[in-house]
Amino acid sequence: AQGYMSNPTPDRRKPDLAAVGCGIVTAAPTVSGNSCGTVDLLSVCATSFAAPQAAATAALARQYYVDGLYKGVSRQPTGSLVKATLINSAQDVTGQADFPSVREGWGVVRLDRTLAFPDSDRDLWIEDVRNTDTQALQTGDERTYTFVVQSDSQPLKVTLVWTDPEGPAGDSTLKNNLDLEVSSPPGTSGVVTYLGNRFNASIG
């Protein structure tokens, strides 16, 4: 389960993700306040209950990169990479209409659907670029990456995340507006192009 919030602005989707926020048993002080016990919140749902799981998965994703579990190279991931990892792992919540949506974002976090290990059925490829890097995008720039998909036994998921600077209060306009396009090889129906945040492909 997850907390619900409406879209805060026309240009920014929230929430990004869902995490378990119902059926929680958590630590709590006893009535005397001198020791700790637990409290059963199985009938209550709240975003504050989901926040610890979301924070823990973010910490695990960060540690995956810091410990060099990605391609054997230790790195300090940007916040955007950690967020992209969580979003890429998300799974549509059963019983929730529409996807993505303002009730579940991109779905519930499932890190095992993204993080790759030597015995994993999936692979992972990342590019983590900082604003100060020479390969950072400038206005009007574009980047093209080509991948060879050997099998359809696993889904291909592509995620783009960037950190947008804060704007004035009440201003919902994106300061940086990046567009993601994923195109298939030419087939009998031509090239199929998928746009970020949309699932209806265009053929052209």
PyMOL commands that set and color helices and strands:
alter all, ss='L'
color gray80, all
select helices_A, chain A and resi 47-66+79-89+111-113
alter helices_A, ss='H'
color red, helices_A
select strands_A, chain A and resi 22-29+36-45+181-183+192-195+202-203
alter strands_A, ss='S'
color yellow, strands_A
deselect
rebuild
show_as cartoon
